[in-house]
Amino acid sequence: MLKIAKPLIAVVMVLTGLYLAVFGNSWGPIAFELLAGSEIGAWLELTVPFLPMVFIGLGAALFVSRHQ
């Protein structure tokens, strides 16, 4: 089961990252509103634009990794 689940999770992560990148105008303002109220939110706002790349990168790394 792990051999099938791992590529499936990787593909879902890449597709989620692509969704976040394409539809950033819909989820971005909501994320910035939630972070605007807190002091640490000002620092986290700097990482929000990179969130789609995190999903795509982790999904790609998971897809090409080999379980030995």
N, C-alpha and C positions, 0 to 999 in steps of 0.2 A: 504494500500500500504506500510506503514511503517513496518508492520510486515514481509513483504516479502523482502523489500529492505535492512533492517538491517542485516539479516543473509547473504544476497548476497554480501553486501559490506564487511562483515567480511571475507567471503571466498575469495573474490578477494584480500583483503589485505594480507591474509596468503599466497595465491599463489604468490603474488608479492614478498613477503619476501623470499619464497622458491626459486623463480627465481633469485633474487638478490644473494642469498647464493650459488646457484649452478653455476651460470654464472658470478661470481665475477671477473674472469679474463678478461671478456669483458668490463664491465663497470667501474671496479676499477681504471685502469690506466687513463681513461679519467677523472674521478673525481679528481684524484690526480694531473693531469696536470692542470686542471682548478683552483685548489686551490693553486698551487705552486706559482703563481704570486703575491698573496696578503699577507699582514702581518697577517691578521686574518685567512687566509687559513692554516697557520701552526697549529693553534689550531683546526680548523675544520677537518684537516686530521686525528686527533686522534679519531674522532667520525665516520668516514666513514666505518670502518669495522663493526661497530655495527648497521648500517642502516638496514640490513635484519632482525635483531632481533627486531628492533623497529616495523617494519611492522607486523611481526609474533605476537609479544606480543600485539599490539593494536588490531589486527584482532581477536585474541583469546579472549581478554577481551571484545570486542564488541559482539562477538558471544555468550558468556556465560552470559552477562549482561541482566537484565530484565528491561523492560520499564514498570513502574507502573503508 
